[in-house]
Amino acid sequence: MISTREPTPRNCESRREPPHCFHSSCIIFHSHQQCFGFQFHHLRASASRSFAMVCSALSRVAHAHICLVRRASHVCRGHQHRAWGSRPITSDFAASGAPGSVLELLGKSYPQDDHTNLTRKVLSKVGRNLYNQHHHPLWLIKERVKEHFYKQYVGRFGTPLFSVYDDLSPVVTTWQNFDSLLIPADHPSRKKGDNYYLNRTHMLRAHTSAHQWDLLHAGLDAFLVVGDVYRRDQIDTQHYPVFHQLEGVRLFSKHELFAGIKDGESLRLFEHGSRSAHKQETHSMEALKLIEFDLKQTLSRLVAHLFGDGLETRWVDCYFPFTHPSFEMEINFRGEWLEVLGCGVMEQQLVNSAGAQDRIGWAFGLGLERLAMILYDIPDIRLFWSEDERFLKQFRLSDINQKVSFQDTQDQPLLSHHLPPHGADAVPEGGQPRPPGHPGRRGAAAGGGGPLLTSPRWTPGSLERGKDAL
């Protein structure tokens, strides 16, 4: 984790502590009451008194109600990936449903239940952290974005305004992944078939947005989060169940947002209005216009830094559950319009629940694979997991901003020798692989689909997609 300042926890005394949050102090597991009728008949009259006392004790223990109490620690951090727990599982799936089965991951133990659906192949990806491997193409993208924000946005004393978090554990609670982001309890994005669950309360994050609430609650007003995310999907050139995201959030106080505006002191952040297609009911029109302008200007500068000046861009209205209004940025790259990121004005309900009631904010998210495939001409998303030196050596650059294009060798091409055919390693549950373009496929490519800020057209209907491949 790279942090430029120590955050001050926000005061949330009026906020009710959320269920299943990692702040919970303990989890209690009750065993089913076992009733054993120990009957000791036909005891020999000559049995010793001590033997009778032992029998009486056994009878009392047999009717005991056992309660196991286990402390729940904070969401784990770090890169080390531990193998399976002390109970070996021969199936490709971790879920056994057997009481007492435990899954060990990143140094923590998680009891399994009927929601556990992790596979060995998926767990083998946890802790790889491609975005932190020097000179990996995903690392190059992360470093270029980080460099831009460090140079362009500084505080009063010349220190970077944005903190960067790139080592947060991918294991989160379902409250963090869904409830904290205002995703309804019955929303299809929660389905077991679309996510990787450790159990009913813990899962591998489906988006880096799962950390928004915690970082806001800790007192941060400007931060970037980078991490691996997991969603069950088929595999082809554009889709993989494990990919990587970078997310940015910034909050503004009244003074910060209206600084430099004529008569800014008379303007208000909030009002009691009505919700429309263009604004939230609590935001004033002046605040909305200023924060929308700042958001779009920030992202336009970022894209210009990555792709160069003169790039044609456009904004498309869209929907996300935790921003309103919401937008996607598309770029005209080599004559084709490509969606590269999603963003929006943060839902004030989310900001308020984290203790920042006096602030208004924006958020954005982008897929690292998508940008790397465009910038470096990488034709297949599976290549990012390659350990082949012929691939990796092409990105050992002396300057992270140096232009480079992936080159496949003609005598021993990487694509034909190291990658399976489309969908060959991607069979959904109980059926044949769904081909690209099938209605059941997820709508986004190269690490962009699903319920987060890099999703095109995030609607309940678009979440009916193929099952996991790993």
Rosetta blueprint (number, residue, H / E / L):
1 M L
2 I E
3 S L
4 T L
5 R L
6 E L
7 P L
8 T L
9 P L
10 R L
11 N L
12 C L
13 E L
14 S L
15 R L
16 R L
17 E L
18 P L
19 P L
20 H L
21 C L
22 F L
23 H L
24 S L
25 S L
26 C E
27 I E
28 I E
29 F E
30 H E
31 S L
32 H L
33 Q L
34 Q L
35 C L
36 F L
37 G L
38 F L
39 Q L
40 F L
41 H L
42 H L
43 L L
44 R L
45 A L
46 S L
47 A L
48 S L
49 R H
50 S H
51 F H
52 A H
53 M H
54 V H
55 C H
56 S H
57 A H
58 L H
59 S H
60 R H
61 V H
62 A H
63 H L
64 A L
65 H L
66 I L
67 C E
68 L E
69 V E
70 R E
71 R E
72 A L
73 S L
74 H L
75 V L
76 C L
77 R E
78 G L
79 H L
80 Q L
81 H L
82 R L
83 A L
84 W L
85 G L
86 S L
87 R L
88 P L
89 I L
90 T L
91 S L
92 D L
93 F E
94 A L
95 A L
96 S L
97 G L
98 A L
99 P L
100 G L
101 S L
102 V E
103 L E
104 E E
105 L E
106 L L
107 G L
108 K E
109 S E
110 Y E
111 P E
112 Q L
113 D L
114 D L
115 H L
116 T L
117 N L
118 L L
119 T E
120 R H
121 K H
122 V H
123 L H
124 S L
125 K L
126 V L
127 G L
128 R L
129 N L
130 L H
131 Y H
132 N H
133 Q L
134 H L
135 H L
136 H L
137 P H
138 L H
139 W H
140 L H
141 I H
142 K H
143 E H
144 R H
145 V H
146 K H
147 E H
148 H H
149 F H
150 Y H
151 K H
152 Q H
153 Y L
154 V E
155 G L
156 R L
157 F L
158 G L
159 T L
160 P E
161 L L
162 F L
163 S E
164 V E
165 Y E
166 D L
167 D L
168 L E
169 S L
170 P L
171 V E
172 V E
173 T E
174 T H
175 W H
176 Q H
177 N H
178 F L
179 D H
180 S H
181 L H
182 L L
183 I L
184 P L
185 A L
186 D L
187 H L
188 P H
189 S H
190 R H
191 K L
192 K H
193 G H
194 D H
195 N L
196 Y L
197 Y E
198 L L
199 N L
200 R L
201 T L
202 H E
203 M E
204 L E
205 R L
206 A L
207 H L
208 T H
209 S H
210 A H
211 H H
212 Q H
213 W H
214 D H
215 L H
216 L H
217 H H
218 A L
219 G L
220 L L
221 D L
222 A E
223 F E
224 L E
225 V E
226 V E
227 G E
228 D E
229 V E
230 Y E
231 R L
232 R L
233 D L
234 Q L
235 I L
236 D L
237 T L
238 Q L
239 H L
240 Y L
241 P L
242 V E
243 F E
244 H E
245 Q E
246 L E
247 E E
248 G E
249 V E
250 R E
251 L E
252 F E
253 S L
254 K H
255 H H
256 E H
257 L H
258 F H
259 A L
260 G L
261 I L
262 K L
263 D L
264 G H
265 E H
266 S H
267 L L
268 R L
269 L L
270 F E
271 E L
272 H L
273 G L
274 S L
275 R L
276 S L
277 A L
278 H L
279 K L
280 Q L
281 E L
282 T L
283 H E
284 S L
285 M H
286 E H
287 A H
288 L H
289 K H
290 L H
291 I H
292 E H
293 F H
294 D H
295 L H
296 K H
297 Q H
298 T H
299 L H
300 S H
301 R H
302 L H
303 V H
304 A H
305 H H
306 L H
307 F H
308 G L
309 D L
310 G L
311 L L
312 E L
313 T E
314 R E
315 W E
316 V E
317 D E
318 C E
319 Y E
320 F E
321 P L
322 F L
323 T E
324 H E
325 P E
326 S E
327 F E
328 E E
329 M E
330 E E
331 I E
332 N E
333 F E
334 R L
335 G L
336 E E
337 W E
338 L E
339 E E
340 V E
341 L E
342 G E
343 C E
344 G E
345 V E
346 M E
347 E L
348 Q H
349 Q H
350 L H
351 V H
352 N H
353 S H
354 A L
355 G L
356 A L
357 Q L
358 D L
359 R L
360 I E
361 G E
362 W E
363 A E
364 F E
365 G E
366 L E
367 G E
368 L H
369 E H
370 R H
371 L H
372 A H
373 M H
374 I H
375 L H
376 Y L
377 D L
378 I L
379 P L
380 D L
381 I H
382 R H
383 L H
384 F H
385 W H
386 S L
387 E L
388 D L
389 E H
390 R H
391 F H
392 L H
393 K H
394 Q H
395 F H
396 R L
397 L L
398 S L
399 D L
400 I L
401 N L
402 Q L
403 K L
404 V L
405 S L
406 F L
407 Q L
408 D L
409 T L
410 Q L
411 D L
412 Q L
413 P L
414 L H
415 L H
416 S H
417 H H
418 H H
419 L L
420 P L
421 P L
422 H L
423 G L
424 A L
425 D L
426 A L
427 V L
428 P L
429 E L
430 G L
431 G L
432 Q L
433 P L
434 R L
435 P L
436 P L
437 G L
438 H L
439 P L
440 G L
441 R L
442 R L
443 G L
444 A L
445 A L
446 A L
447 G L
448 G L
449 G L
450 G L
451 P L
452 L L
453 L L
454 T L
455 S L
456 P L
457 R L
458 W L
459 T L
460 P H
461 G H
462 S H
463 L H
464 E L
465 R L
466 G L
467 K L
468 D L
469 A L
470 L L
